[in-house]
Every structure is written in C-alpha cells, then in structure tokens.
C-alpha cells in the first residue's frame, strides 16, 4: 500500500448502502496507518431499517452520519450526495487523499476525477467490487483482508509456500514484466521496484490476498518459477532480489 506521510490529511467517505458495518473499525485502522484521518463521513438514509444497526458503531468511531433520503424508489441519491461532498472537499484544497469505502462501480468516475487533480485515492470494498472501480483507484483494499488475525512468524513460511494455491500464479506475467523492465546487469530485479510496478499495474494487489503478509512472501511462494536471493545492504538491511529460472537455464 502507498505509504503516505503521517501528516497527510485523509478524508474517509463511506457509502453505507454498499459497505460492511463489521469492517468499519479495521478500515479506519488501515487508512490511519498511512495518513491522518481528518474527515470521517458515512452516507445513507438513516431512517431506513437496514441501517439502524449502524448508530452505535458510528458514534463509537466518531463517524459523522450524512442523511440522504431516498426520494425515488430505484434511484441512489446517496451516491450523488457523497460525490458532491467529495468534490467540495477537493476544491477546498484541505485534503491530500481520499478513501472511498464502497463496492459500487458508480464511484469509478469520482476516483478518476480525484486522481486527475493529483489526489491519492484509496478504494475499500469487497472482492466482488467491479474491476473498473478497483483500477480507477491508486490503491484498492479488499475488506476480506482486514480484521484477520496477524500472521505469526511460525506460520509465515507456510503462508509463503501456499501462494500458488491462493491464486498467485495470476501475478506471474506482471512479475516477469517487472523483471524485464528493472533487471540489473546480472539479471536480478529488486523486489521493491517490482512491488511498486505491480501496485501501479494492479491497484487492488495486496499480498494478504495470496496468504502472505509481505510481497516477498508471494514471490517466494512462486519458487518453481523464480530464483530468489538476498544481498546485504547498509547495516543489517537485506535486499530481496529475484529472476525467472528460465533466464538462467
């Protein structure tokens, strides 16, 4: 995920009609780790029975509920209210990044517009979220990866070895492309450069989706495809590098 400066101001805008109540706290924790959450708003028709259970969590998490009545059946006025507020915040020039919490593709154009104005955009939603919205964000976070038990050191190796069973093979073309673009004279690519490329190519990439807490663990799980080495750099730091095995055959 993008490591924003802790002083960067973030606005979290939640589409309550298409967000998971149980994930509110983990979502805020995730976003707070990458900037200062200045604004927290949730949009919905709070008179509706479907949103009555939100009252206590909104109060506890200091999220401001924005009332938007459903004036016409079948029309989503909540989306319009959230989009208008986002544009008002954009033009106020007080916000450095936006977190759009929804699994609704209707926010695709909003995400694109905010990025055009050089604002960093987090998207947060379920894996069912349409690809168009996911790719319109700088960083898309799957809620399925939030709130889970941290991966312990003892289980890290197991998670790394299970990368293929978790669908990591779909990353092979992008990892090969990163190697082609950034390999050094010895044919190795720095995992940091590859990881940054992968995030640009696939904004919804998250190593936790593939059962590993780190990007390097995903690559290690593809050891049948890639050769891996570690080089000592400054101090006790190690640089993780990889290259396809076919390149050395």
C-alpha positions as CSV (number, residue, x, y, z in Angstrom):
1,X,0.0,0.0,0.0
2,X,1.0,3.6,-0.6
3,X,2.9,4.8,2.5
4,X,1.6,8.4,2.8
5,X,3.3,10.8,5.2
6,X,1.6,10.7,8.6
7,X,0.8,14.4,8.3
8,X,-1.1,13.9,5.0
9,X,-4.8,14.7,5.6
10,X,-7.2,11.9,4.5
11,X,-11.0,12.1,4.1
12,X,-12.8,8.8,4.5
13,X,-16.2,8.8,2.8
14,X,-18.4,5.7,3.4
15,X,-21.3,4.5,1.2
16,X,-23.3,2.9,3.9
17,X,-25.6,1.1,1.3
18,X,-22.6,-0.7,-0.1
19,X,-20.2,-1.1,2.9
20,X,-19.8,-3.7,5.7
21,X,-20.6,-2.5,9.2
22,X,-18.4,-5.1,10.8
23,X,-15.4,-3.8,8.9
24,X,-15.6,-0.1,9.9
25,X,-13.0,-0.3,12.6
26,X,-10.4,-2.3,10.6
27,X,-10.9,0.0,7.7
28,X,-10.2,3.1,9.7
29,X,-7.2,1.4,11.3
30,X,-5.8,0.5,7.9
31,X,-6.3,4.1,6.5
32,X,-4.9,5.7,9.7
33,X,-1.7,3.8,9.3
34,X,-1.0,5.8,6.1
35,X,-2.1,9.3,7.0
36,X,-4.1,11.5,9.4
37,X,-7.8,10.8,9.0
38,X,-9.2,14.3,9.2
39,X,-12.8,13.6,8.0
40,X,-15.0,10.6,8.5
41,X,-18.4,10.6,7.0
42,X,-21.0,7.9,6.2
43,X,-23.8,8.4,3.7
44,X,-27.2,6.8,3.8
45,X,-30.9,7.0,4.6
46,X,-30.6,6.6,8.4
47,X,-34.4,6.4,8.7
48,X,-34.3,3.0,6.9
49,X,-34.5,-0.2,8.9
50,X,-31.5,-1.6,7.1
51,X,-29.1,1.0,8.6
52,X,-30.5,1.1,12.2
53,X,-27.7,-1.1,13.5
54,X,-25.1,1.5,12.3
55,X,-26.0,4.0,15.1
56,X,-23.7,2.7,17.8
57,X,-20.6,2.0,15.7
58,X,-20.9,5.4,14.0
59,X,-21.0,7.1,17.5
60,X,-18.1,5.0,18.9
61,X,-15.9,5.6,15.9
62,X,-16.8,9.3,15.6
63,X,-18.0,9.0,12.1
64,X,-20.4,11.7,11.0
65,X,-23.6,10.3,9.5
66,X,-24.9,12.2,6.5
67,X,-28.6,11.9,6.0
68,X,-29.8,11.4,2.4
69,X,-33.4,10.4,1.9
70,X,-34.4,8.0,-0.8
71,X,-36.7,10.4,-2.7
72,X,-37.4,8.0,-5.5
73,X,-37.5,4.2,-5.5
74,X,-34.7,2.7,-7.5
75,X,-32.6,5.9,-7.6
76,X,-29.5,6.1,-5.4
77,X,-29.4,9.6,-4.0
78,X,-26.7,8.5,-1.5
79,X,-24.1,8.2,-4.3
80,X,-24.9,11.7,-5.5
81,X,-24.6,13.2,-2.0
82,X,-21.2,11.5,-1.4
83,X,-19.9,12.6,-4.8
84,X,-20.9,16.2,-4.2
85,X,-19.2,16.3,-0.8
86,X,-16.0,14.8,-2.3
87,X,-15.9,17.5,-5.0
88,X,-16.5,20.2,-2.3
89,X,-13.6,18.8,-0.3
90,X,-11.4,18.6,-3.4
91,X,-11.9,22.3,-4.2
92,X,-11.4,23.3,-0.6
93,X,-7.8,22.1,-1.1
94,X,-7.6,20.8,2.5
95,X,-7.4,17.1,1.7
96,X,-4.4,15.2,0.4
97,X,-6.0,11.8,-0.1
98,X,-9.5,10.3,-0.2
99,X,-10.7,6.9,0.9
100,X,-13.8,5.8,-0.9
101,X,-15.5,2.9,1.0
102,X,-17.9,1.1,-1.3
103,X,-18.2,-1.9,-3.5
104,X,-20.2,0.1,-6.0
105,X,-18.8,0.8,-9.5
106,X,-20.8,4.2,-9.6
107,X,-17.7,5.8,-7.9
108,X,-15.4,4.9,-10.7
109,X,-15.6,8.3,-12.3
110,X,-15.2,10.1,-9.0
111,X,-12.0,8.2,-8.3
112,X,-10.6,9.0,-11.7
113,X,-11.6,12.7,-11.3
114,X,-9.8,13.0,-7.9
115,X,-6.7,11.4,-9.3
116,X,-6.7,13.8,-12.2
117,X,-6.5,16.5,-9.6
118,X,-3.4,14.8,-8.2
119,X,-5.1,13.5,-5.1
120,X,-4.3,10.0,-3.9
121,X,-7.3,7.7,-3.9
122,X,-7.8,4.6,-1.7
123,X,-10.7,2.4,-2.6
124,X,-12.0,0.0,0.0
125,X,-14.5,-2.8,-0.8
126,X,-15.3,-6.4,-1.2
127,X,-13.7,-8.7,-3.8
128,X,-16.9,-8.5,-5.7
129,X,-16.2,-4.8,-6.5
130,X,-16.2,-4.3,-10.2
131,X,-12.7,-4.1,-11.8
132,X,-13.4,-0.7,-13.2
133,X,-13.6,0.9,-9.8
134,X,-10.7,-1.0,-8.4
135,X,-8.4,0.1,-11.3
136,X,-9.6,3.7,-11.0
137,X,-8.0,4.0,-7.5
138,X,-4.3,4.3,-6.7
139,X,-4.7,1.6,-4.1
140,X,-7.7,-0.7,-3.6
141,X,-8.0,-2.6,-0.4
142,X,-10.2,-5.7,-0.1
143,X,-12.2,-5.8,3.1
144,X,-11.7,-9.6,3.3
145,X,-8.0,-8.9,4.1
146,X,-8.9,-6.6,7.1
147,X,-9.6,-7.6,10.6
148,X,-8.0,-11.1,10.3
149,X,-5.5,-12.4,12.8
150,X,-1.9,-11.2,12.2
151,X,0.3,-13.8,10.6
152,X,2.8,-15.1,13.1
153,X,6.5,-15.8,12.4
154,X,5.8,-19.5,12.8
155,X,3.2,-19.5,10.1
156,X,4.9,-17.1,7.7
157,X,6.8,-19.8,5.8
158,X,3.6,-21.9,5.5
159,X,1.8,-18.9,4.0
160,X,4.6,-18.3,1.6
161,X,4.6,-21.9,0.4
162,X,0.9,-21.8,-0.2
163,X,1.0,-18.8,-2.6
164,X,0.3,-20.9,-5.7
165,X,-2.8,-22.5,-4.1
166,X,-4.1,-18.9,-3.3
167,X,-4.0,-17.9,-7.0
168,X,-0.7,-16.1,-7.0
169,X,0.0,-17.6,-10.5
170,X,-2.1,-14.8,-11.9
171,X,0.8,-12.4,-10.9
172,X,3.4,-14.2,-12.9
173,X,3.0,-12.1,-16.1
174,X,3.3,-8.9,-14.1
175,X,6.3,-10.2,-12.2
176,X,8.0,-11.2,-15.4
177,X,7.3,-7.7,-16.9
178,X,8.8,-6.1,-13.9
179,X,11.9,-8.2,-14.3
180,X,12.2,-7.2,-18.0
181,X,11.9,-3.5,-17.1
182,X,14.1,-3.3,-13.9
183,X,16.6,-6.1,-14.0
184,X,20.2,-5.2,-13.3
185,X,23.3,-6.2,-15.3
186,X,23.3,-9.6,-13.6
187,X,19.7,-10.3,-14.5
188,X,18.2,-9.7,-11.0
189,X,15.4,-7.4,-10.1
190,X,14.9,-5.7,-6.8
191,X,11.7,-6.8,-5.2
192,X,11.0,-3.2,-4.1
193,X,11.0,-2.0,-7.7
194,X,8.9,-5.0,-8.8
195,X,6.4,-4.4,-6.0
196,X,6.0,-0.7,-6.9
197,X,5.4,-1.7,-10.5
198,X,2.9,-4.4,-9.6
199,X,0.9,-1.9,-7.4
200,X,0.7,0.5,-10.4
201,X,-0.3,-2.2,-12.7
202,X,-2.8,-3.8,-10.3
203,X,-4.1,-1.2,-7.8
204,X,-6.0,-4.0,-5.9
205,X,-2.8,-6.0,-5.3
206,X,-2.4,-6.9,-1.7
207,X,-0.1,-9.8,-0.6
208,X,-2.6,-10.8,2.1
209,X,-4.9,-11.9,-0.7
210,X,-2.4,-14.6,-1.5
211,X,-1.8,-15.7,2.0
212,X,1.4,-13.8,2.8
213,X,1.9,-10.6,4.9
214,X,4.6,-9.3,2.5
215,X,5.2,-9.1,-1.2
216,X,8.4,-11.0,-0.9
217,X,6.5,-13.9,0.6
218,X,4.3,-14.1,-2.5
219,X,7.4,-14.3,-4.8
220,X,8.9,-17.0,-2.5
221,X,5.7,-18.9,-2.9
222,X,6.4,-19.0,-6.7
223,X,9.8,-20.6,-6.2
224,X,9.1,-23.0,-9.1
225,X,9.1,-20.0,-11.4
226,X,11.6,-17.6,-9.8
227,X,15.0,-17.9,-8.4
228,X,15.5,-15.8,-5.3
229,X,18.5,-14.3,-3.5
230,X,19.2,-11.8,-0.7
231,X,22.0,-9.3,-0.7
232,X,23.3,-7.5,2.3
233,X,23.0,-3.7,2.1
234,X,23.6,-1.0,4.6
235,X,23.7,-2.1,8.2
236,X,21.6,-5.2,8.9
237,X,19.3,-4.5,6.0
238,X,18.9,-7.1,3.2
239,X,17.8,-6.5,-0.3
240,X,15.5,-9.2,-1.8
241,X,16.0,-10.0,-5.5
242,X,14.5,-12.4,-7.9
243,X,14.8,-13.6,-11.6
244,X,12.9,-16.2,-13.6
245,X,14.6,-19.6,-13.6
246,X,14.3,-19.7,-17.4
247,X,16.7,-16.8,-17.6
248,X,19.4,-18.9,-16.0
249,X,18.7,-22.1,-17.9
